[in-house]
Amino acid sequence: MTYHSGSRAIQDRVGVRDLADHVGRSVGQGIRPVVAAFLELQPMLVVGAAAPEGATERERGAGTAGGGVWASLLTGEPGFVRATGAHRISVAGGPAAGDPLTAALTTPGTAVGTIALDPRTRRRMRLNGRVGPAPRGFAVEADQVFANCPKYLQKRQTYETVTGRTPGVAQRGSELTPSQREFVEAADTFFLATVHARGADASHRGGNPGFVRVDAPGELSWPDYPGNSMFLTLGNLAADPRAGLLFLDWTSGTVLQLTGTARTEFTPDGERTVRFTLAQAVETSAASPLRWSAPAYSPANP
């Protein structure tokens, strides 16, 4: 894998360039049979991208320079995501009505990052590439395909599809409401979309409830726990501060999407904190039809 200058700067600062080069050898372009089988078992997929040129103000994210970066949740019966070629996945359907990434996912060539996370097995797979056409939704032509370790993934043993659950009307704002603040501070998981000049990425962040703090109605922060040393997310933020956050209520299906900018702060003892400034929030009740069982927190959580 070839890292861009943002990731290299973070790797060098932390002193893990050699380890990053070693881990980066596991990143490929091909979708192996084990990856294809994993994807076909999943009822959800998270997609991250920037709103394209010509997007509406709502899709761009008010207050965000350029196209706002968003993370969106897609759901379907297992098999709605499947490999349809050695370097291609097809996704049936698309985001809910009013989702900020609707235009991006129908614009061929849009750079997207995807992550399929299975709480039942604490496995996750990331596939980054470019949007292409597909008969019943959209496709992604893969540039990067790789797995991550199960660190900080909470285990949720089962899920059910709630019939008749209808998504509510998206509620938008430029600051978090009191109930949204409680939602964020109770979260044990969120998804983070970032971009760079050559592509996009979607990743996962997890910890015990309270690991994400709301420092002000428009300011969030969270610790950056040790990971795979590639620093794809922090490297992207070093090159382009735009970011999209996705919080999911695993029981009710409510989704909170945030777009804005983020920066990484380093302490003298090597700890890292990411600080996020909100430009726009979109909350959609019952956006996901899935109801998951209670979590067993990861033993890796600090």
C-alpha positions in Angstrom: 0.0 0.0 0.0 1.2 3.5 -0.8 0.5 6.0 2.0 -0.1 9.7 1.3 1.8 12.5 3.1 -0.9 13.0 5.8 -0.6 9.4 7.0 3.2 9.4 6.7 3.4 12.6 8.9 1.4 10.9 11.7 3.3 7.6 11.4 6.6 9.4 11.6 5.4 11.5 14.6 4.4 8.4 16.5 7.4 6.4 15.3 5.6 3.5 13.5 6.5 3.9 9.9 8.1 0.5 9.6 5.2 -1.2 11.3 2.8 0.7 9.0 4.7 -0.6 6.0 4.4 -4.1 7.3 0.6 -3.8 8.0 0.0 -2.1 4.7 1.1 -5.2 2.8 -2.2 -6.8 3.8 -4.2 -4.2 1.8 -5.1 -5.4 -1.6 -7.5 -4.5 -4.5 -9.0 -7.9 -5.0 -12.0 -9.3 -3.2 -11.1 -12.8 -2.0 -13.7 -15.5 -1.5 -13.6 -15.1 2.3 -14.4 -11.4 1.9 -17.2 -12.0 -0.6 -18.7 -14.6 1.8 -18.5 -12.2 4.8 -20.1 -9.3 2.9 -23.1 -11.5 1.8 -23.9 -12.3 5.4 -24.2 -8.6 6.5 -27.5 -6.7 7.0 -25.8 -3.3 7.1 -23.1 -1.3 5.5 -21.7 2.1 6.4 -20.6 4.4 3.5 -18.5 7.6 3.8 -18.0 10.2 1.1 -18.0 13.9 0.3 -21.0 15.6 -1.2 -20.2 16.1 -4.9 -20.1 19.3 -6.9 -23.6 20.5 -7.6 -25.0 19.0 -4.4 -27.6 20.9 -2.5 -26.7 23.1 0.5 -28.1 20.4 2.8 -25.9 17.7 1.2 -22.8 19.9 1.4 -23.3 20.7 5.1 -23.8 24.3 5.9 -20.6 25.9 7.3 -18.3 23.3 5.7 -15.9 24.5 3.0 -16.3 22.4 -0.1 -18.5 19.3 -0.1 -19.4 18.2 3.4 -18.2 14.7 4.3 -20.9 12.4 5.6 -21.2 8.8 6.8 -24.5 7.0 6.0 -26.0 3.7 7.1 -27.4 1.3 4.5 -29.4 -1.8 5.5 -31.0 -4.7 3.7 -31.6 -8.4 3.8 -28.2 -10.3 3.9 -27.0 -10.5 0.3 -27.9 -6.8 -0.4 -24.1 -6.3 -0.5 -22.3 -8.8 -2.7 -19.2 -9.2 -4.7 -20.0 -9.0 -8.5 -16.4 -9.1 -9.7 -12.9 -9.5 -8.6 -12.7 -5.8 -7.7 -16.4 -4.9 -7.5 -19.2 -5.0 -5.0 -22.9 -4.1 -5.8 -25.2 -2.7 -3.2 -29.0 -3.1 -3.7 -31.0 0.0 -2.8 -29.5 3.1 -1.3 -29.8 5.5 1.6 -33.1 6.6 3.1 -34.9 9.6 1.6 -33.2 12.9 2.5 -29.9 11.3 3.3 -27.0 13.7 2.7 -25.1 11.1 0.5 -28.0 10.4 -1.9 -26.4 12.5 -4.7 -22.9 11.1 -4.0 -24.0 7.5 -4.4 -25.6 8.2 -7.7 -22.7 10.1 -9.2 -20.2 7.8 -11.0 -16.6 8.3 -10.0 -17.4 9.5 -6.5 -14.7 8.4 -4.0 -16.3 6.3 -1.2 -15.1 4.4 1.8 -17.2 1.5 3.1 -17.1 -0.6 6.2 -19.0 -3.8 6.9 -19.1 -4.5 10.7 -20.5 -7.7 12.1 -21.2 -7.2 15.9 -22.0 -10.9 16.2 -18.5 -12.0 15.4 -16.6 -8.8 16.1 -15.3 -8.8 12.6 -15.0 -5.8 10.2 -14.1 -5.4 6.5 -13.2 -2.1 4.8 -13.4 -1.5 1.0 -12.6 1.8 -0.5 -13.0 2.8 -4.2 -15.2 4.6 -6.7 -18.9 4.6 -7.3 -20.2 3.0 -10.4 -23.6 2.1 -11.8 -25.6 -1.0 -10.9 -29.0 -2.2 -11.9 -30.7 -1.9 -8.5 -28.5 0.5 -6.6 -24.9 1.3 -7.0 -21.5 -0.4 -7.2 -18.1 0.3 -5.8 -14.9 -0.5 -7.9 -12.4 -1.3 -5.2 -9.0 0.3 -4.8 -8.4 -1.0 -1.2 -9.7 -4.0 0.5 -8.6 -5.0 4.0 -9.7 -6.3 7.4 -9.1 -4.9 10.9 -8.6 -6.6 14.2 -11.6 -6.9 16.6 -10.2 -4.2 19.0 -12.9 -1.9 20.5 -15.8 -3.8 18.8 -18.7 -4.4 21.1 -20.3 -7.8 20.6 -24.0 -7.9 19.9 -25.1 -11.5 19.7 -28.3 -11.2 17.7 -30.5 -8.9 15.7 -34.1 -8.9 14.4 -35.7 -6.9 11.6 -38.6 -4.8 13.0 -41.4 -5.0 10.5 -43.4 -1.8 10.0 -40.6 0.5 11.3 -40.8 3.6 9.2 -38.0 6.2 9.1 -39.0 9.6 10.4 -38.5 13.0 8.7 -34.8 14.1 9.0 -34.3 16.8 11.6 -31.5 19.2 10.9 -29.6 21.7 13.0 -26.3 23.4 13.5 -25.9 22.4 17.1 -26.7 19.3 19.2 -29.9 19.3 21.1 -29.9 18.1 24.7 -31.3 14.7 23.7 -28.7 14.4 20.9 -26.0 15.2 23.5 -27.3 12.3 25.6 -27.3 10.1 22.6 -23.7 10.8 21.7 -22.4 10.5 25.3 -24.2 7.2 25.8 -22.7 5.7 22.6 -20.2 2.8 22.6 -19.6 2.9 18.8 -19.6 5.4 16.0 -18.4 5.5 12.4 -16.1 8.1 11.0 -15.8 9.1 7.3 -12.7 11.0 6.0 -11.3 11.9 2.6 -8.0 12.8 0.9 -7.0 13.9 -2.6 -7.1 10.3 -4.0 -10.0 8.7 -2.2 -12.2 8.3 0.9 -12.4 6.0 3.9 -14.9 4.9 6.5 -13.7 3.6 9.9 -15.1 2.5 13.2 -14.5 3.9 16.7 -15.5 2.1 19.8 -15.1 2.3 23.6 -17.1 2.2 26.8 -20.1 4.6 27.0 -18.7 8.1 27.6 -15.6 7.8 25.5 -17.1 10.5 23.2 -17.5 13.8 25.0 -19.7 16.7 24.0 -17.6 19.7 25.1 -20.1 22.3 23.7 -23.2 22.1 21.5 -21.0 22.2 18.5 -17.8 20.5 19.8 -17.1 16.8 20.3 -13.9 15.0 21.3 -12.7 11.5 21.8 -9.4 9.7 22.6 -7.6 8.0 19.7 -6.9 4.5 21.0 -3.9 2.5 19.6 -4.8 0.7 16.4 -3.2 -0.9 13.4 -0.6 1.9 13.0 -1.6 2.8 9.5 -3.2 6.0 10.6 -5.5 6.2 7.6 -8.1 8.3 9.4 -5.8 10.7 11.2 -3.7 10.9 8.1 -6.7 11.9 6.1 -7.6 14.6 8.7 -4.1 15.9 8.5 -4.5 16.4 4.8 -8.1 17.4 4.7 -10.0 18.2 8.0 -13.5 17.5 6.7 -15.1 14.6 8.6 -18.5 12.9 8.9 -19.7 11.0 12.0 -22.5 8.5 12.3 -24.1 7.4 15.6 -26.6 4.6 15.7 -29.1 3.7 18.3 -28.8 -0.1 18.1 -32.2 -0.7 19.6 -34.5 2.0 18.1 -32.7 2.4 14.8 -32.3 6.2 15.2 -29.4 7.6 13.3 -27.5 10.8 14.0 -25.2 12.1 11.2 -22.8 14.9 11.8 -20.6 16.8 9.3 -17.8 19.3 10.1 -14.1 19.4 10.6 -11.7 17.6 12.9 -8.1 17.9 14.1 -5.8 15.7 16.2 -4.1 17.0 19.4 -1.0 15.3 20.8 0.2 15.4 24.4 3.8 15.2 25.4 3.3 11.6 26.7 2.0 10.4 23.4 -1.7 10.4 23.9 -4.0 11.6 21.1 -7.3 13.4 21.2 -9.5 14.2 18.2 -11.6 17.3 18.4 -14.5 17.7 16.0 -16.3 21.0 15.2 -19.9 20.5 14.0 -21.2 22.2 10.9 -24.5 20.4 10.5 -26.4 17.5 12.3 -29.1 15.3 10.7 -31.2 13.0 13.0 -33.5 10.4 11.6 -35.7 8.3 13.9 -36.2 4.7 13.0 -33.8 5.0 10.1 -32.6 1.4 10.6 -35.1 -1.5 10.7 -32.6 -3.6 12.8 -32.9 -4.1 16.6 -29.7 -5.5 18.1 -29.3 -7.3 21.4 -27.5 -5.6 24.3 -23.7 -5.3 23.9 -20.8 -7.1 25.6 -18.1 -4.5 25.7 -14.8 -5.3 24.1 -12.1 -6.4 26.6 -9.7 -4.0 24.7 -11.7 -0.9 25.8 -9.7 1.2 28.2 
